[in-house]
Amino acid sequence: MNLFSVVVKGGWLMIPIVLCSFIAAAIIIERWITLRKARMNTRTFMIKLRSYIIKDNIAEAISLCKNSPGPVAKVLRKGLIKSGKDKEETRESIESAGREEIYYLERRLSILATIAGAAPLLGFLGTVTGMIRAFMQIQSLGGNVNAAVLAGGIWEALITTAAGLIVGIPTYIFYNYLFTKVQRFVHEIEHVSNELIDLLYEEKEDEFKDREQITQHF
């Protein structure tokens, strides 16, 4: 008996379970690639950025962020562009950019969580309906059924439970893995954002006008 015949014996509920497996696989691959591309050496990046800010070379700092990959650089670039404004306006700009980047990082993870929970439930539903069908057949035969026929009906009903768990368990594991990766990015964004605010506004207020003239071109 091949895999296709096993899937067919599982009944119509195997269709959404198999569909969930393809959707989950596509999302996992896409999110893994996205998060991998977003990685950067934050420590080295911040050392360079700090040196530019200390020298009040905001234009070079913005250029560094523009040419660096990942959400951290994008968020800090928005903050640097607003660094000629008051502290609260800069903070709001950073927070807005941070929310946008976090939304992008978390995109489609909710679908993975739904599949991780729904696939086993679909499997259980398939088993319940399969068992009902098997016992209805036994009743229609007046109880005159041998153990082999009964076992056949039961294992066919259990196919969907196995399929649901096969889809649900790996999806749940990958969801938690990807979610943990996203949370690390969130922590990095929060940490470097606060560090940037401290760096920018340690200086005197009369220096902000010079920054405003530099950043208005970006």
C-alpha positions in Angstrom: 0.0 0.0 0.0 1.5 3.3 -1.1 1.2 6.7 0.5 -1.5 8.0 -1.9 -3.8 5.0 -1.1 -3.3 5.6 2.6 -4.3 9.3 2.2 -7.3 8.3 0.2 -8.4 5.8 2.9 -8.2 8.6 5.4 -11.2 10.3 3.9 -12.1 13.8 2.8 -10.6 15.4 5.9 -7.2 14.5 4.7 -7.6 17.2 2.0 -7.4 20.1 4.5 -4.7 18.4 6.5 -2.5 17.9 3.4 -3.3 21.5 2.3 -2.2 22.7 5.8 1.1 20.8 5.4 1.9 22.6 2.2 0.9 26.0 3.5 3.0 25.5 6.7 6.0 24.3 4.7 5.9 27.4 2.4 5.6 29.8 5.4 8.4 28.2 7.3 10.8 28.4 4.3 9.8 32.0 3.5 10.1 33.2 7.1 13.4 31.4 7.7 14.9 33.0 4.6 13.5 36.4 5.6 14.9 36.2 9.2 18.2 34.9 7.9 18.6 37.9 5.5 17.7 40.2 8.4 20.7 39.1 10.5 23.6 41.4 11.1 26.4 41.9 13.6 24.7 44.4 15.8 27.7 44.9 18.0 30.1 45.9 15.2 27.4 48.0 13.6 26.8 50.0 16.8 30.5 50.6 17.3 30.7 52.2 13.9 27.5 54.1 14.3 28.5 55.4 17.8 31.8 56.7 16.3 30.0 58.7 13.7 27.5 60.1 16.2 30.2 61.1 18.7 31.9 63.0 15.8 28.5 64.5 15.0 28.8 63.0 11.5 25.1 62.3 11.2 25.2 62.1 7.4 27.7 59.2 7.5 25.6 57.5 10.3 22.5 57.6 8.1 24.5 56.3 5.1 25.8 53.4 7.3 22.2 52.5 8.2 21.0 52.8 4.6 23.7 50.4 3.4 23.2 47.9 6.2 20.7 45.0 6.1 18.1 44.2 8.6 15.4 45.9 10.7 17.7 47.3 13.3 19.5 49.5 10.7 16.1 50.6 9.2 14.7 51.7 12.6 17.9 53.6 13.5 18.0 55.3 10.2 14.5 56.7 10.8 15.7 58.0 14.2 18.8 59.6 12.8 16.8 61.4 10.1 14.7 62.9 12.9 17.7 63.6 15.1 17.5 67.3 14.3 14.1 67.5 16.0 13.2 67.3 19.7 13.7 64.1 21.7 10.1 63.1 21.8 9.6 63.5 18.0 12.7 61.3 17.4 11.5 58.7 19.9 8.1 58.6 18.2 9.7 58.1 14.8 11.8 55.3 16.1 8.9 53.6 17.8 6.8 53.9 14.6 9.6 52.4 12.5 10.0 49.7 15.1 6.4 48.7 15.0 6.5 48.5 11.2 9.6 46.3 11.2 8.2 44.0 14.0 5.0 43.6 12.0 7.0 42.6 9.0 9.0 40.1 11.0 5.9 38.5 12.6 4.0 38.3 9.4 2.3 35.0 8.7 3.5 33.5 12.1 -0.1 33.6 13.3 -1.1 31.3 10.3 1.6 28.8 11.5 0.2 28.9 15.0 -3.3 28.3 13.7 -2.1 25.3 11.6 -0.2 23.9 14.5 -3.5 23.9 16.5 -6.0 23.1 13.8 -4.2 20.2 12.0 -4.4 17.8 15.0 -8.0 18.8 15.6 -8.9 18.0 12.0 -7.2 14.7 12.5 -9.3 13.9 15.6 -12.4 14.9 13.8 -11.6 12.6 11.0 -11.0 9.8 13.4 -14.3 10.4 15.2 -16.3 10.5 12.0 -14.4 7.4 10.8 -15.2 5.5 14.0 -18.9 6.5 13.7 -18.9 5.2 10.1 -17.2 1.9 11.2 -19.7 1.2 14.0 -22.6 2.1 11.7 -21.4 -0.6 9.3 -21.1 -3.1 12.1 -24.6 -2.3 13.2 -25.9 -2.7 9.7 -24.3 -6.2 9.6 -26.1 -7.1 12.8 -22.9 -7.4 14.7 -21.8 -10.3 12.5 -18.3 -9.0 11.8 -14.9 -10.6 12.4 -11.9 -9.0 14.2 -10.1 -8.3 10.9 -12.9 -6.2 9.5 -13.3 -4.3 12.8 -9.5 -3.6 12.9 -9.5 -2.4 9.3 -12.2 0.1 10.0 -10.4 1.4 13.1 -7.0 1.8 11.5 -8.5 3.6 8.6 -10.2 6.0 11.0 -6.9 6.6 12.9 -5.1 7.7 9.7 -6.4 11.3 10.0 -5.2 11.5 13.6 -1.7 10.4 12.7 -1.7 12.8 9.7 -2.9 15.7 11.8 -0.2 15.1 14.4 2.5 14.7 11.7 1.6 18.1 10.4 0.8 19.8 13.7 3.9 18.8 15.8 6.6 20.0 13.3 4.6 23.2 12.6 4.4 23.9 16.3 8.2 23.4 16.8 9.0 25.6 13.8 6.6 28.3 15.0 8.3 28.5 18.3 11.7 28.5 16.7 10.7 31.4 14.4 8.9 33.2 17.1 12.0 33.1 19.3 14.1 34.5 16.5 11.6 37.4 16.1 11.7 38.1 19.8 15.5 38.4 19.6 15.1 41.0 16.9 12.5 42.9 19.0 14.9 42.9 21.9 17.7 44.2 19.7 15.5 46.9 18.2 14.5 48.1 21.7 18.0 48.0 23.0 19.7 49.9 20.2 16.8 52.4 19.9 17.3 53.4 23.6 21.1 53.5 23.0 20.6 55.8 20.0 18.4 58.2 21.9 21.0 58.4 24.7 23.8 59.0 22.2 21.9 61.7 20.3 20.6 63.7 23.2 23.6 63.6 25.5 24.8 66.7 23.7 23.5 70.3 24.1 20.3 71.5 22.6 22.1 74.2 20.5 23.7 71.5 18.4 20.4 70.2 17.2 20.1 73.0 14.6 23.2 71.8 12.8 21.8 68.3 12.6 18.5 69.5 11.3 20.3 71.2 8.4 22.1 67.9 7.6 19.1 65.6 8.0 16.6 67.6 6.0 18.2 66.4 2.7 17.3 62.7 3.5 
